[in-house]
Amino acid sequence: MMVLFQRKIIYMGNAGNPLHRIPKFRLLAGKLIVDNLEREVQVIAVAPRSYWTSTKTSPSEAGFLSDYTAVLEWISNAYPNSPVVLYGHSIGGSIAVKLLASLPASTRVRGLVVENAFTSVPAMVRTVYPSKWLPYYYLGPLVFDKWDALSTLSHERSSALRNVILHPPSILIINSENDELVPAEMGREMFDAASFVYHGLSKPLGTGPRRVLIPGALHDDAFTKRQWKDEMRAYLTKVATVDTYRQSAVFDGLRPRAQPQSDRGAHVNNWRSILTIIVFLVANILVIAPFRIPLPRFLNKPLSIILFRKSLNEPHARSYFPVNYVSAPVFGVFFLWAAQCIDGTIVRNGIVGTNGIKPLDIMALFISLAYIAIALDATGLLRFLAFWVVRKGGSSGPRLYLLLYVFFFVFGVIVGNDPIILSGTAFLAYLTRVAGIAPPTAWIFAQFCAANIASAVLVSSNPTNLVVAGGFEISFLVFTANLVLPVFASAIAVYPVLRWYLFRSEGLIPASISAQDLDPQAALVDSHGAIFGSTLMITTLLVLVGTSAGGLHVEVWMITVPAAIIMFLRDVSHDIHAHRRKSEIKSRSNPCSPIEEHQHHSGGPIPVDVGETPRESDNIELARFPSEATRRVSHGSIPKAAASESVAPKSPFIWVRRFPTPITTLRRLPYPLLPFAFAMFILVQGLASTGWIAVFAGWWAAWARASGLLGIVGGMGFISVCLCNVCGTNIGATILLARVIQVWTEVHSPSVRSRHGAIYALAIGSNYGAFSTVFSASLAGLLWRDILRQKGIIVKRSEFAKLNLALIFVSMLVGCSVLIAQIYVRPPT
């Protein structure tokens, strides 16, 4: 795209780079029209984001328009009284049309030249693949950036584009007769659309739009033909000599009206911005306070078939549609998309990623590592180690309490908080029940607190860490090196609060617990799988750290997804061999029951999906212990079924019973995290596109200037914990605050210390915020609550908030203090 101003021309690069256009530059800057003008023509080339040496971000329609708008703003400041002509070749023509349509009519643009431009990307798809029997022919409507120049021209009402069409010299459309890429007929369609707008004026000015067909020209060489030179000379001369616009006009409001704004724009003065923030807030309120909508009873039968739930066929059964953390953000995205507050580009960026945050890569990494961790837990390794720790704890209750706290913390550092919540919670429910510890409040809160503090150490342990590390291009090793001291200090400081402040009563932590006869081997279901899974997990984490620290620029999912596939294949192979052994046993003796067979293969429970109301048909309790259970734990009191805590799922598919280990692991994956996380990424991207992120960044910049490093670390820690409770879990809070810090860094250029403190305070707060005031502060909190409900342990919201208040205060105070001291002692580079 080229812009003529003060007898100068700017060329904005499109499919190629500015170096490819030097011959055309030389022609335009030479004697093409200089003889007819008082001053010479100069050429300035501009390459938008992702092209040539510009910023390596994902190209998008919104991004291009934002870049070109910024260029026009620069022209406005540098040459306040200069006429401007936009020139677009190929896709540059569509860019020029869309850009003018997004700008107010007062914008100082005198003309538009469109050369060999296509009407839209979908139309080009049908042109390139004309055969209707090919699937490519039908892919056009699926593209995100359509660059629909024809529709923009046809529906133009009041903008800079209409102003250019109606006033001389109007629009010049150039087509190459032998264009091998873009059909010349597309130029005819654009000319007809522009003419329709022009003739709609009651008193037309000048001669209106003009279309020229260059004989013998191809897509890229029309400028070498004499007719092209003559037409361009005549058109640009008219621009330079016809004075039909007001010299006092300025580039006021140079922001796209119907397109998303740049992240740096702080303008939220339109209804789209207001509606976007309202929908964002409502979606987060529904995450905190979910409810269910009853469905008509005639839907019970089809739902029972789809969901494999026979209970829905009962006479008085009623099905419900949940409005919760999964559905509310998704519906918010669809609503904003339908209201045209966001477009396909925003949706794509919320899934694929932009500005260093790549949701698709983050979710691939997290789900793949979660599979390895859950498969490792299904071998019984976690329960084996927990029983071993209990046995080593001896008869001292306080000593066992300390050992379990350390165990959950250390294991949480390695595998993250989700496996600890999945198996550790059920284990504690079993242990406290058979030991007669009632209520088990002290033990379950210690586990939940230790797991969430530990998850801040490694990038792979929590999705929030992946957002922070990816958004600011922090290597895994550097991330861990900066957080290991604050996290360990927090863990040490929190234990005395648990032991001697919150749970000092002997009834909560008994003085003695006898576990002399406890055999950890009873919990280990698959020793070979435990060794294989442990080796694979440690190797994967080491490769992640090594490639990140070595600067190899390997996408993280390329490491974790193959590792998860290897673990999956190992599980399948294990079940195949186990099935063969069972078949041999059947041929010689009575067959095992399906429940016994499943217990033999799988060591993990099959909990209900995260956030779903538990059902009795989904799970069975470990055991039914009498109310007068003693504090003595014996080996005989641990049934073998307790090691697995699961039964074979009732399913019509034989392969579910044939491969219980991988099926069990797949069912335990946190699938609801995917739609929730992607929807939150999209909603935050919508806030950025409507200017809210820039507003928040401005507020944060004012606080940072007034408070210094102490205020930055303390403020970001406080805000991140608060937003975890009101912003759609800690994932939503991290996404939002990471974007705020990004814009703050780009626009306000804070010191390295300030940036460093804000980033790592966010990392600490997003992890610790899980144990604050509401269960929905994290997905782990929702999962923890539901597993406890299945075990008959009810934790009230008020109790959760009251007990966590002291824990979050101490942990954040110590963690942020150590972080500040660390920054002062060892300044970041």
Order of alpha helices (4+ residues) and beta strands (2+ residues): beta-beta-alpha-beta-alpha-beta-alpha-beta-alpha-alpha-alpha-beta-alpha-beta-alpha-alpha-beta-alpha-beta-alpha-alpha-alpha-alpha-alpha-alpha-alpha-alpha-alpha-alpha-alpha-alpha-alpha-alpha-alpha-alpha-alpha-alpha-alpha-alpha-alpha
